[in-house]
Amino acid sequence: MRVLRPVVVALAGLTFATTLSPGEAFAAKGSFIWLGPKGTPYLVENPPNGRCLTMGQHAQAPRNATKTPAVLFPGKKCKGRPIPLAPGKQAPRSTSFSSVRFG
């Protein structure tokens, strides 16, 4: 049983590492930055392409410092009228959103 445990831990670690570091085709290289409550800045490095990221709290003034187009949504889970945000662009400070998708 003692020999089996390190093998299981190593395989689990390898699986976890591969899910956290997807290849270049699966991530928008760069940072996505926004302001949260009280003007606190937040960011996501290399956000995943094609996956909806829902903000946990009020979000505004997004800046897409990635090389991939982003689409902002007013509702959670990428619901509502989409607002495109080109790579390297920043939306006006008054722009609020609840979720974003890249790619």
Residue frames as qw, qx, qy, qz and C-alpha x, y, z in Angstrom:
[[0.000, 0.886, 0.464, 0.000, 0.00, 0.00, 0.00],
 [0.322, -0.771, 0.086, 0.542, 2.91, 2.38, 0.75],
 [0.374, -0.115, 0.589, 0.707, 4.34, 1.95, -2.77],
 [0.181, 0.599, 0.699, 0.346, 0.98, 2.58, -4.43],
 [0.130, -0.870, -0.347, 0.324, 0.31, 5.85, -2.61],
 [0.234, -0.582, 0.276, 0.728, 3.29, 7.83, -4.10],
 [0.219, 0.136, 0.746, 0.614, 2.32, 6.65, -7.59],
 [0.014, 0.741, 0.665, 0.091, -1.28, 7.79, -7.12],
 [0.200, -0.831, -0.128, 0.503, -0.13, 11.16, -5.73],
 [0.282, -0.343, 0.494, 0.748, 2.28, 11.64, -8.65],
 [0.150, 0.372, 0.772, 0.493, -0.41, 10.83, -11.23],
 [0.075, -0.839, -0.523, 0.130, -2.90, 13.14, -9.52],
 [0.258, -0.712, 0.091, 0.647, -0.31, 15.94, -9.49],
 [0.253, -0.078, 0.644, 0.718, 0.45, 15.44, -13.19],
 [0.068, 0.612, 0.737, 0.277, -3.26, 15.54, -14.05],
 [0.172, -0.864, -0.319, 0.349, -3.74, 18.71, -11.97],
 [0.301, -0.528, 0.303, 0.734, -0.72, 20.40, -13.59],
 [0.208, 0.141, 0.708, 0.660, -1.90, 19.65, -17.12],
 [0.006, -0.747, -0.650, -0.137, -5.37, 21.02, -16.42],
 [0.237, -0.854, -0.168, 0.432, -3.97, 24.24, -14.96],
 [0.151, -0.618, 0.414, 0.651, -1.46, 24.97, -17.72],
 [0.742, 0.519, 0.423, -0.039, -3.22, 24.50, -21.05],
 [0.604, 0.089, 0.387, 0.691, -1.31, 24.95, -24.29],
 [0.090, -0.218, 0.131, 0.963, -1.04, 28.18, -26.23],
 [0.192, -0.260, -0.662, -0.677, -4.14, 27.44, -28.30],
 [0.408, -0.563, -0.718, -0.033, -6.31, 27.27, -25.19],
 [0.359, -0.670, -0.333, 0.559, -5.41, 30.54, -23.45],
 [0.253, 0.917, 0.118, 0.284, -5.56, 34.23, -24.30],
 [0.683, -0.017, -0.222, 0.695, -1.98, 35.35, -23.72],
 [0.077, 0.438, -0.079, 0.892, -1.78, 38.43, -21.52],
 [0.058, -0.236, -0.693, 0.679, -3.92, 40.02, -18.80],
 [0.210, -0.629, -0.534, -0.525, -7.56, 40.95, -18.46],
 [0.224, -0.090, -0.488, 0.839, -7.95, 43.76, -15.92],
 [0.252, -0.663, -0.484, -0.512, -11.05, 45.34, -14.37],
 [0.079, -0.322, 0.454, -0.827, -12.13, 47.41, -11.39],
 [0.390, -0.405, -0.826, 0.033, -14.17, 45.86, -8.62],
 [0.357, -0.852, -0.380, -0.049, -15.94, 47.43, -5.64],
 [0.387, -0.863, 0.045, 0.321, -14.36, 50.64, -4.34],
 [0.404, 0.857, -0.307, -0.092, -12.18, 50.84, -7.48],
 [0.606, -0.477, 0.627, 0.111, -10.03, 47.86, -6.48],
 [0.502, 0.542, -0.548, -0.392, -8.17, 46.51, -9.53],
 [0.812, -0.107, 0.568, -0.085, -8.37, 42.79, -10.36],
 [0.394, 0.591, -0.566, -0.419, -6.78, 40.75, -13.12],
 [0.931, 0.031, 0.360, -0.047, -6.70, 37.33, -14.74],
 [0.065, -0.619, 0.667, 0.410, -3.46, 36.19, -16.41],
 [0.150, 0.185, -0.880, -0.411, -3.81, 34.14, -19.59],
 [0.627, 0.113, 0.433, -0.638, -7.58, 33.61, -19.35],
 [0.440, 0.073, 0.876, 0.186, -8.92, 30.43, -20.99],
 [0.259, 0.130, -0.472, -0.832, -10.41, 30.69, -24.47],
 [0.465, -0.177, -0.720, -0.484, -14.02, 29.70, -24.97],
 [0.400, -0.389, -0.768, 0.313, -14.90, 29.46, -21.29],
 [0.216, -0.796, -0.228, -0.518, -17.31, 31.86, -19.61],
 [0.409, -0.029, -0.551, 0.727, -15.75, 33.62, -16.60],
 [0.317, -0.784, -0.431, -0.314, -18.38, 34.99, -14.21],
 [0.134, 0.483, -0.396, 0.770, -17.36, 37.83, -11.90],
 [0.415, -0.351, -0.776, 0.319, -18.04, 37.24, -8.21],
 [0.138, -0.678, -0.384, 0.612, -18.86, 40.89, -7.56],
 [0.326, 0.907, 0.142, -0.226, -19.46, 44.22, -9.29],
 [0.631, -0.124, 0.405, 0.650, -17.06, 44.67, -12.23],
 [0.343, 0.913, 0.180, -0.131, -16.44, 47.70, -14.45],
 [0.101, 0.896, -0.380, -0.206, -13.84, 49.47, -16.63],
 [0.921, -0.046, 0.344, 0.176, -12.48, 46.31, -18.30],
 [0.164, 0.797, -0.494, -0.306, -9.14, 46.39, -20.13],
 [0.973, 0.169, 0.156, 0.014, -8.27, 43.59, -22.52],
 [0.043, -0.810, 0.559, 0.171, -4.46, 43.41, -22.45],
 [0.728, -0.038, 0.671, 0.134, -4.52, 40.01, -24.18],
 [0.030, 0.317, -0.629, -0.710, -3.99, 39.24, -27.86],
 [0.017, -0.317, -0.925, -0.208, -7.44, 37.66, -28.11],
 [0.312, -0.388, -0.223, -0.838, -10.83, 39.37, -28.54],
 [0.004, -0.179, -0.825, 0.536, -13.04, 39.37, -25.44],
 [0.320, -0.473, -0.516, -0.638, -16.81, 39.53, -25.22],
 [0.072, -0.041, 0.606, -0.791, -18.38, 41.11, -22.14],
 [0.336, -0.460, -0.743, -0.353, -21.88, 40.21, -20.93],
 [0.296, -0.498, 0.182, -0.795, -24.17, 42.16, -18.58],
 [0.851, -0.337, 0.015, -0.402, -25.53, 38.94, -17.02],
 [0.506, -0.465, 0.724, -0.050, -23.93, 36.04, -15.16],
 [0.674, 0.063, 0.725, 0.128, -22.94, 32.93, -17.17],
 [0.158, -0.143, 0.552, 0.806, -22.45, 35.01, -20.35],
 [0.160, 0.651, 0.741, 0.042, -26.13, 35.97, -20.66],
 [0.053, 0.848, 0.199, -0.488, -27.44, 39.17, -22.19],
 [0.554, 0.832, 0.011, 0.034, -26.40, 41.42, -25.04],
 [0.824, -0.121, 0.068, 0.549, -22.70, 40.82, -25.85],
 [0.040, 0.982, -0.130, -0.129, -20.25, 43.74, -25.83],
 [0.876, 0.281, -0.078, 0.385, -17.07, 43.09, -27.86],
 [0.306, -0.902, 0.255, 0.164, -13.71, 44.28, -26.53],
 [0.756, 0.586, -0.258, 0.138, -10.80, 44.07, -28.97],
 [0.831, -0.177, -0.168, 0.500, -7.29, 43.02, -27.94],
 [0.453, 0.050, -0.092, 0.886, -5.34, 45.87, -26.36],
 [0.164, -0.537, -0.258, -0.786, -8.45, 48.00, -25.82],
 [0.089, -0.199, -0.700, 0.680, -10.10, 49.42, -22.70],
 [0.125, -0.675, -0.647, -0.333, -13.82, 50.07, -22.30],
 [0.124, -0.647, 0.088, -0.747, -15.05, 53.28, -20.68],
 [0.034, 0.172, -0.759, 0.627, -14.97, 53.34, -16.87],
 [0.578, 0.011, 0.256, -0.775, -18.78, 53.33, -16.81],
 [0.692, 0.151, -0.609, -0.358, -18.92, 49.94, -18.59],
 [0.562, -0.321, 0.644, -0.407, -20.24, 47.32, -16.15],
 [0.674, 0.201, -0.640, -0.310, -20.26, 43.58, -16.82],
 [0.769, -0.392, 0.361, -0.353, -20.94, 40.33, -14.98],
 [0.856, -0.072, 0.479, 0.180, -19.13, 37.81, -17.18],
 [0.236, 0.762, -0.452, -0.399, -16.59, 37.58, -20.02],
 [0.911, 0.119, 0.378, 0.118, -15.52, 35.05, -22.68],
 [0.075, -0.696, 0.513, 0.496, -12.33, 35.05, -24.78],
 [0.310, -0.118, 0.857, 0.393, -11.77, 33.71, -28.27]]
